[in-house]
Amino acid sequence: MRVLVVEDEEGVGDVLVDYLIELGHQPILVRSAEAALGRLHVDRPDAIILDINLPGMSGLEFLQLRRVRDLGVPIVAVSGVATESQARECLRLGALDFVGKPVPLERLADVLDCVGPLALERREDSTGRPERRRSPRAAIALPVRVSEYSGREWQGASLTLSLHAVKLRPRERVQPGKAVRLDFPLPDSGPPVNVTAVLTREDPEGPTYFFVNLSATDSQRLRDVIARSAHA
């Protein structure tokens, strides 16, 4: 994936770049939010790692820009000095995740692994190639509670469910790239699934939310439920 790293601390930026290369990604390092905006005009990245405390335009100001919000690129906000309220504000403004410094590299790798299928889907859409189904999905109707980081909550219902995402019935338009919490039951004996997700696309059929931090246990439960549905 093409990952835009917006980091003014030379040492931190170099570590992130080296780690991203090790993971097989293509990092692009810039030292300011203004430089990041310039890169967005040249080449759209698949993900952005954004330091909140930058010289000139801050990361929070960058997140609020219409150009950035409309682009819908998943953004991971990072900071070594941000307060809890600033962290919540990043999520409210649409950041996929917020991590403190020193950046936990394994967690960063997990988030980027989740973003990968989304990046592939976007590229296929832009080139006009038919979408490839990367995992089984099933038409399963479940009640889904959506909790936005702004504090707003609403109740939805699933149309389809896969190992990586859920498509909901259409309702009022929501902002692509926005992170939310999803709660929904599965037709088994386990507890409700509670997972962070990001809106990847919205079409006439409804919005699709991609799971970010689904646990191994819930992933296996989804696999079992989908398999049973396919043989019903």
N, C-alpha and C positions, 0 to 999 in steps of 0.2 A: 504494500500500500504506500501511497505518497502521504507522508506525515509532515505537516508544517509545525516546526518547533519554534515557539515565540519565547525566547529566554535571553535576558540581558546579562546574566552571570556567566562568564566565559567557561568556568569549570563545570558548572551544572549543564550548560548547553552541550559541551563536548561529551560528557558522560551519556547524556540522552541520545545524542547522535550515534555514538559508538554502540550503544545498546540496541538501538533501532536497526542498525545495519546488521548486528549479530542475529536479530530476530528475522531478518530477511526483508525489512521494509526499506523504503527510499526516503530518508529524512531530508528536509530542507530547513536550515537554521537561519532565523532572522533575529535581530536584537531589539526590535521595537514593534509596537502595534501598528505604527505607521508603515513600517516595512512589510508587515504581514498583509496589510491592505493592498499594497502594491503587488504582492505575490498572488493574491486572490484574483487580480485583474489579468494575470498572465496564465496561471494554471491552477485549476481548482484542486485542492488536496482532498484526500479521502478522510483525513482526521486532522485535528489541530491539538497540540499540547500548548496551553496558554498560561504563562506566568501572569499572576494578577498584579504584582507590583513592578511596573515597567516605567522607564523614563518617558516623559511626555504623556501620551495617552495611556491610561491604565487599562488593565485587562477587563475590569468591570465596564469601563466606557466602550471598549471594543465589543463586548458581548451585547451591548445595547444598540449597536449600529444596525440600521435596517438592512444594509447590504450583507452583513454577517448573518443576521437572523433569517433572511430570505434564502440564503444559500443552503441552510439546513445541514451543514457539515458537523458531524459529532465533535464536540470540544471537551477536552479534559483540562480543567482548571487546576493549577498548582500554585502553592505559596508556602513560604516558611513563616510568615508573620500574620496571616489573615485571621481575623476573629471568627467566632462561630457565626455571627450574623452575616459577615461577608461571604462565608462558605454557603450559607443558605441562599444568599442573594445570587450567587453564581448559578446555583441549581434553578432558582426561580427564573433566571434570565435564559435558561435553556441549556446550560452546561450538562453534559452527560454524566460527569463525575467530578468530584473535588478531592484532591489528595494533597497532603502536606509535604514539606521538605524536611529531611532528605526524601526524595521521591521513592516509594517502595516499587522497585522495578518489576517484581513478579506481579503485583497488582496491575501495574500499567500494561504488562504483557497480556493479562487476562482480559482487560477492557478492549485492547486492540484486537484480540482474537474474536471478541464479540462483534466488533465493528467490521471485520473483514468481509463476511457475507453481505453486509449492507453495501460496502464499497463495490463489490462485484455486481450486485444488483443494479446499482446506479449506472455503472459503466455499460451494462447490457441494455438498460433503458435508453441511454444516450446514443448508442450505436444502432439501435433498432433491432437488435437480436432478440429472439424470443427468450423469455425468462426460463432459467433452468431451475428445476426443483431440486434442492440440495438435501431435503429430508422429507419423509412421509408427512402428510397432513390429513386431517379428518374434519368433516362437518359435525362439530359438536357444539350444542347450545349450552352455555354456562353463564351464570351471572358474574359480572366482572366489575369490581369497584376500582375506579381510577382516582388516585390521589395526586394532585399536582403540587409542586413545591411552593406554589403561591398560597396553599392552604385550601384551594377549591377542590371539592370532591364531586364525582358524579357516578352514576350507576349505568353500566353498559351490559351488553350481552354478546357473547362470542358467536361468530359465524363459522370460522375454521380455526383449528389449533394444530400447531406443528411443534417439533422439538425446540424450535428457536423463536417462535413468534406466535402472536394471536391476532386474528382479524376480527374487529368488532363491527356491529351494525352501525350504519351511518348515523351521525348526529351533528351537532354544531361543529364547524371547522375548528381545528386545533393546529398549533404551530409545529411544522416538521422539525425534527431534531430535538424536541423538548423531552426531557427526562421526567418520568412519573413513577409512582409505585402502583403495582397491580396486585389485587387480591382476588383469588377465585378458587372455588372448590373443584376437586376432581371426583369423578364417580368411582371412588374407591374408599377405603376405610381410613385414609390418612387425613392430616390437617389441611386447611386451605393453603394454597401456594401464595407466597408473598415475595414479589420479585421487582427489582428495578428494571424499567424498560424505556425505550426511546421510540418515538414515532418516526418510522422510516418512510412511510408513504401514505397518501390519502387519495382514494379514487371514489367513483360513485358507489362502489360496493361497501365502502367504509374504511376507517383507518387501520393500519397494521402497526402493531407495537412489537419491537424486537427485544428479546430478553437479554439483559446485560450480565446479571450475576446469579443465574439460576444454579441452585445447589445440585450436587451430584445425585442426591436422593430424589429431589423433585424431577430432575431430568429423566431418571429411570422410571419414575411414576408416569410421566408424560409418555414415554416410549411404550409402556405397557398399555396405557389407556388408548393410545392411537392404534396400536396393534390389534387390540380387542375390537375397536370400532371398525377396522378394515375387514375383520372376519365375521362381523355381525350379519 
